[in-house]
Amino acid sequence: MTARSSLRSAGVAVRLTLLATVVLGIAYPLAVWGVGQAAFHDQANGSMVESSDGTVVGSSLIGQSFDGGHADEWFQSRPSAAGEKGYDAGASSGSNLGPTNPDLRKAVEERRAAVAKADGVSPADVPADAVTASGSGLDPDISPEYAQQQIARVAAARGMSTDAVRALVDQHTESRQLGFLGEPVVNVLELNLALAKAS
């Protein structure tokens, strides 16, 4: 191979690298970003949820804690193992403890007793999602059963009728996707915002 053909090959390689960088590193990401902003603006920006005064209070895709001093007034999320205090989006994870692990069993029993006491129900009636964290630790939804269980507590703490609170739960219960995928769920953040607005 002559020096001239080596230079030509190097020039072709440099040009292809520059072209690939422009197309795949700039044009394609900009096109995807543009389509996302035009067709799926809310989802592309994190599905942020605002309160009635326009303040961003969270994302409908990320679970959070509702315990700030008056926990009885709010519907509670699933437990979280993400980060030291839970619900840390930068440390998304489950507990990685198996069902026979004594630490997990102890934590579940403690949670079951606490939830049963707070909601005034038998420990045997506490739904699984009230005592177990999701795989990500950031699940924003609870089961309709867990939401229904919390109605009496929330209504009493807020001085609302149970029928009014039950109507809010029913309004925020999402059915199965496409009618057959997954299970019905209730988004806790959106339900709590509707609750704050109603009361």
C-alpha positions as CSV (number, residue, x, y, z in Angstrom):
1,M,0.0,0.0,0.0
2,T,1.4,3.3,-1.0
3,A,1.5,6.4,1.1
4,R,-1.0,8.1,-1.2
5,S,-3.6,5.2,-0.9
6,S,-3.0,5.2,2.9
7,L,-3.8,9.0,3.0
8,R,-6.9,8.4,0.9
9,S,-8.1,5.6,3.2
10,A,-7.5,7.8,6.3
11,G,-9.4,10.6,4.6
12,V,-12.4,8.4,3.8
13,A,-12.4,7.1,7.4
14,V,-12.3,10.7,8.8
15,R,-15.1,11.8,6.5
16,L,-17.3,8.7,7.4
17,T,-16.7,9.4,11.1
18,L,-17.7,13.0,10.7
19,L,-20.8,12.1,8.7
20,A,-21.8,9.4,11.3
21,T,-21.3,11.9,14.1
22,V,-23.5,14.5,12.4
23,V,-26.2,12.1,11.4
24,L,-26.3,9.8,14.5
25,G,-25.0,12.2,17.1
26,I,-26.8,15.4,16.2
27,A,-29.5,15.0,13.5
28,Y,-31.1,11.8,14.8
29,P,-31.3,12.8,18.5
30,L,-32.7,16.2,17.5
31,A,-35.3,14.5,15.3
32,V,-36.4,12.1,18.1
33,W,-36.5,15.0,20.6
34,G,-38.6,17.1,18.2
35,V,-41.1,14.2,17.6
36,G,-41.3,13.7,21.4
37,Q,-42.0,17.4,22.0
38,A,-44.6,17.6,19.3
39,A,-46.5,14.4,19.7
40,F,-45.9,13.4,23.4
41,H,-45.0,16.7,25.1
42,D,-46.1,15.7,28.7
43,Q,-44.5,12.3,28.6
44,A,-41.3,13.5,27.0
45,N,-40.9,16.0,29.9
46,G,-41.4,13.5,32.7
47,S,-45.2,13.5,33.0
48,M,-45.0,16.3,35.6
49,V,-48.0,17.0,37.8
50,E,-48.9,20.5,38.9
51,S,-51.1,21.6,41.8
52,S,-53.9,24.1,41.3
53,D,-51.5,27.0,41.8
54,G,-49.1,25.8,39.1
55,T,-46.4,24.4,41.4
56,V,-44.9,21.1,40.2
57,V,-45.5,18.6,42.9
58,G,-44.1,15.4,41.3
59,S,-44.4,13.1,38.4
60,S,-47.3,10.7,37.7
61,L,-44.7,8.1,36.9
62,I,-42.7,8.3,40.2
63,G,-44.0,7.2,43.6
64,Q,-43.5,9.5,46.6
65,S,-44.1,9.6,50.3
66,F,-47.1,11.4,51.8
67,D,-46.3,11.5,55.5
68,G,-45.4,15.1,56.2
69,G,-47.0,15.5,59.7
70,H,-50.6,14.7,58.7
71,A,-50.2,11.3,57.1
72,D,-53.8,10.3,58.0
73,E,-55.1,13.0,55.6
74,W,-53.5,11.4,52.6
75,F,-53.7,8.2,50.7
76,Q,-50.4,6.3,51.2
77,S,-48.2,4.8,48.5
78,R,-46.6,1.4,48.4
79,P,-43.5,1.1,50.6
80,S,-40.2,1.9,48.9
81,A,-36.7,0.4,49.1
82,A,-35.2,3.0,46.8
83,G,-32.5,4.9,48.7
84,E,-32.1,5.3,52.5
85,K,-35.5,7.0,53.0
86,G,-37.2,5.5,50.0
87,Y,-38.7,7.0,46.9
88,D,-35.2,8.2,45.7
89,A,-35.4,8.3,41.9
90,G,-31.6,8.4,41.8
91,A,-31.4,5.1,43.6
92,S,-34.3,3.1,42.1
93,S,-34.2,-0.5,43.3
94,G,-36.1,-3.2,45.1
95,S,-34.9,-4.7,48.4
96,N,-33.5,-7.7,46.5
97,L,-34.6,-9.9,49.4
98,G,-36.3,-13.2,48.6
99,P,-39.6,-14.3,50.1
100,T,-37.9,-16.6,52.6
101,N,-35.5,-13.9,53.9
102,P,-36.2,-13.3,57.6
103,D,-35.5,-9.5,57.3
104,L,-38.1,-9.1,54.5
105,R,-40.7,-11.3,56.5
106,K,-40.1,-9.1,59.6
107,A,-40.5,-5.9,57.6
108,V,-43.7,-7.1,55.9
109,E,-45.2,-8.1,59.3
110,E,-44.3,-4.8,60.8
111,R,-45.8,-2.9,57.9
112,R,-48.9,-5.1,58.0
113,A,-49.5,-4.3,61.7
114,A,-48.9,-0.6,61.1
115,V,-51.2,-0.4,58.1
116,A,-53.9,-2.4,59.8
117,K,-53.8,-0.1,62.9
118,A,-53.8,3.1,60.8
119,D,-56.7,2.0,58.6
120,G,-58.6,0.2,61.3
121,V,-58.8,-3.2,59.6
122,S,-57.7,-6.7,60.4
123,P,-54.0,-7.5,59.5
124,A,-55.4,-10.4,57.4
125,D,-57.3,-7.9,55.2
126,V,-54.3,-5.7,54.3
127,P,-53.5,-6.0,50.6
128,A,-50.0,-7.2,49.5
129,D,-49.1,-3.8,47.8
130,A,-49.6,-2.1,51.2
131,V,-46.7,-4.0,52.7
132,T,-44.3,-4.8,49.7
133,A,-42.2,-2.5,47.6
134,S,-42.2,-2.7,43.9
135,G,-39.2,-3.8,41.9
136,S,-38.2,-0.2,41.2
137,G,-39.2,1.1,44.6
138,L,-40.9,4.0,42.7
139,D,-44.3,2.6,41.8
140,P,-46.8,5.5,41.6
141,D,-49.9,3.3,41.8
142,I,-51.7,1.2,44.3
143,S,-54.4,-1.3,43.9
144,P,-58.0,-0.2,44.1
145,E,-58.3,-2.6,47.2
146,Y,-55.6,-0.7,49.0
147,A,-57.2,2.7,48.1
148,Q,-60.6,1.5,49.2
149,Q,-59.2,0.4,52.5
150,Q,-57.8,3.9,53.2
151,I,-61.1,5.7,52.5
152,A,-62.5,5.7,56.1
153,R,-59.2,7.0,57.6
154,V,-58.8,9.8,55.0
155,A,-62.4,10.8,55.2
156,A,-62.3,11.0,59.0
157,A,-59.1,12.9,59.1
158,R,-60.4,15.5,56.5
159,G,-63.9,15.8,57.9
160,M,-65.3,14.5,54.6
161,S,-68.0,11.9,53.9
162,T,-66.8,8.5,53.0
163,D,-69.0,8.7,49.9
164,A,-67.3,11.8,48.7
165,V,-63.8,10.2,49.2
166,R,-65.0,6.9,47.6
167,A,-66.2,8.9,44.5
168,L,-62.7,10.4,44.1
169,V,-61.1,6.9,44.3
170,D,-63.5,5.7,41.7
171,Q,-62.8,8.6,39.4
172,H,-59.0,7.9,39.7
173,T,-59.1,4.2,39.3
174,E,-57.6,3.3,35.9
175,S,-58.8,0.1,34.3
176,R,-56.7,-2.5,32.6
177,Q,-54.8,-1.3,29.5
178,L,-56.6,-2.1,26.3
179,G,-59.2,-3.9,28.5
180,F,-57.0,-6.9,29.3
181,L,-53.4,-6.0,30.1
182,G,-52.3,-5.5,33.7
183,E,-54.5,-4.8,36.7
184,P,-56.7,-1.8,37.6
185,V,-54.6,0.8,39.6
186,V,-55.0,4.1,41.4
187,N,-52.3,6.8,40.9
188,V,-51.7,8.1,44.4
189,L,-50.3,11.5,43.6
190,E,-53.2,12.4,41.3
191,L,-55.8,11.1,43.8
192,N,-54.2,13.1,46.6
193,L,-54.3,16.3,44.5
194,A,-57.9,15.7,43.7
195,L,-58.5,15.1,47.4
196,A,-56.8,18.4,48.4
197,K,-58.8,20.3,45.8
198,A,-62.1,18.7,46.9
199,S,-61.5,19.4,50.6
